[in-house]
Amino acid sequence: MQLISFLIMSAHSHGFYLSERMRTLKIDDQINMDERCQIKTSAEDSLELMGLAAKLTLIRASYFSYYWKSESEAPERSMKSSL
């Protein structure tokens, strides 16, 4: 449940389009859990949540890739500047 809340808040902070249902979703009221504590959502909600998760994953991966690339090139730049 907290993961879904985090996902929706993160998507909103990145400016992604959220359906009216996602914008007004009350996690405790509108998402039911079954007896195995698995979250039950409609198929449309599930697809939208998976799409948001995929977009956020790509954004995080691009941040990591940029950071890793800039960190791995940093020693080379400092060595070239000292020569």
Secondary structure, DSSP 4 states (H G I P E B T S, - for coil): -HHHHHHHHHHHHTT----HHHHT--HHHH-EE-TTS-EE--HHHHHHHHHHHHHHHHHHHHHHHHHHHHHHHHHHHHHHHH-
